[in-house]
Amino acid sequence: MATKQDDGRLIRVMATQVGYYDHVRRREGDVFSVPPAAFSKRWMQRVAPETPERQTTGKQHLKRMHDDILSGKVGRQRLDGILVGPDDVAGDPGDNPLRAISS
């Protein structure tokens, strides 16, 4: 949404990570328009003006993450935040610090 001081000029940007603009969550890869004063180099990248706008919904994001996990593109994340890859061995003594001490 352009403000009066921006003279209606908008630039086309792509989100490089999750961010919020105009009360909307923007996910990585989303393309949208902002006034130059709202541009953030922390999570936006300028793209060509003819790039079509794109917004990823929550449902689309969950489906993509689910598909990536099943295909092995990304590791699964345990509740403690440690990424688990396809090559990790279940039951490895390194996974349980108490087991490592008792052996």
N, C-alpha and C positions, 0 to 999 in steps of 0.2 A: 504494500500500500504506500503510495508516494505521498510525501508531505508537501506543503506549499513551498517550502524553501528548497526542495529538490527539483522544482520545476517539472515534475512529472517524468524525469529521466530515471530509468531503471537499468540495472545491469543484470545479466543472466549469470547465475552461479551454480556450482554443484557442491553438495555437502561432502566433505572428506571424512567426516565422522558424525556421530549423533549431535544434534544441536537443536535449538528452538528459535523460530522466527515467526512473528505474527501469531503467536499463541498456537503454533503447530509444531509438532515434533518432526524434524527433518532427519532422515537416516542417510547413511553413507550411500552416495550415488544419486540421491534425489536432486533434481534440477528445478530451480525456481528463480524468481526475479526479486531484487531488493534495491532500494535506493543506495547510491554510492556511500552515504554516511553510515548505513547499516552493515556494510561489508566487514566480515571478520576473517582475517588471515589465519586464525586459529583453527577454523573448521569449514571454511569456504574456499573455493577455487573458481576463478573466473572462467567462463566457457563462452563459446561463440554465441552471438545473439540468436542465431537460427536454430540452436540446440533446442529440441522440444522439451517442454516442462514435464517433470515426472515426480510423482509422490508415491512412496511406498507405504501401504497401509500396514497396520499391526499384524493383520492376518497374513498378508504376503510375506512379511519379515519372518514370522514364525515358521511358515511353510518352507522358506528358503533355508533357514537355520536347520530345520529338521532334515531336509534333503541333504544338506552339506554334512551333517553328522552321520547319516546313514551311508553316504557315499565315501566317507573317510576323508573328505576335504579338510575338515577341522576336527580337532580332538574333542572329546567330551570333557566337561568340566565337573569335577567332584564338588560336593558341598563345601569343602574347605578351600575351594578356589584353585586347586592344582589341576592343570590340564592333563588329561589321560589320553595318550595316543594309542593307535592300533598295535604298536609293538610292545606296549607295557605288559608285563606278565602278572597275572593275578596271583596273589599269594607270595609275591616277592618279599623277603624279610625286610627290605628297605621301606615297604609300604606301611609296616606296623612297627613303630619305635619300641613298643613293649616286647614284641617278639625278638627284635634284634638284641635287646639287653639280656633276655633269658636264655639265649642260645650259647 
